[in-house]
Amino acid sequence: MSKELQLLNCPQCNAPIDYVLGETLFTCKYCGYTFSWIKEGEFRIIMWRKQPIFILKRNSEMLEKTNRTDISSLRDPASPEERVKRPDLLVCIGICTHLGCIPSWQPEKIPGLDQPGFYCPCHGGKYDTLGRRLDGPPPENLHLVPYEFIDDSKLRIGTEKFAGYSENIRKIQELPKA
């Protein structure tokens, strides 16, 4: 079943944006303006500069599982504070750091692990709900993208000059200002 597309204009830069009827997240491909929101436990993929951006509204179970992870056991160590600006919201580039595939969202359990997260079935890459590499061949965590909260229900993704995946940013503190 195909979803009907409707054209709208971005309220920030007035550029046309695509809106898929029935979806709750809209994105401007020019300025990165995103509006509406997702519910706790929901996962969305939006496109930004032809790259998939993962947005995950983390619930209490997800927060608990990632907080229990021993950071020193990770190949690419990062604390929750180094991966997200708000504990309940992950915003990252959805490209596996092994060979560039798009990992799938596993809301119940990643194969072979007892927690939800992202799984790249091509070669078995596993990432937690913070996008941290847990297992498999990926050499590092999912890369981050600059973003800022405009208010409680609005998120701006990207900057004018930030290229995305090739920037190789894996910690919030390394990101340019959005």
BELKAJO-V586258 format. One line per field, one symbol per residue. psi: psi as a letter, one per 30 degrees, with the letter a starting at -180 (. if undefined). burial: + if it has 9 or more other ideal C-beta (glycine too) atoms within 8 Angstrom, else -. A space follows every 50 residues. Layout:
# BELKAJO-V586258
psi = ???
burial = ???
This chain:
# BELKAJO-V586258
psi = kkkkkkklkkfefglklkjkkflgkkkkfefgkklalllkflklklkjhg kkkkjkjkleeeeeeeffkjeffkeikkleffflfkefjkjlkhkkgdgg ljllkjfdkkkflhllakkjfeggkkkagggkkelafkfllkllkkllke afgkkkkllefkfbeffhkfkeffklk.
burial = ---------+----+-+-++----++++--++++---+----++++++-- +++++++++--++-++--+----+-+-+-+--++----++++++++++-- +-+--+---+--+-++++++-+++++++++++++-+-+-++++++++++- ---+++++---+-++---++++--+--+
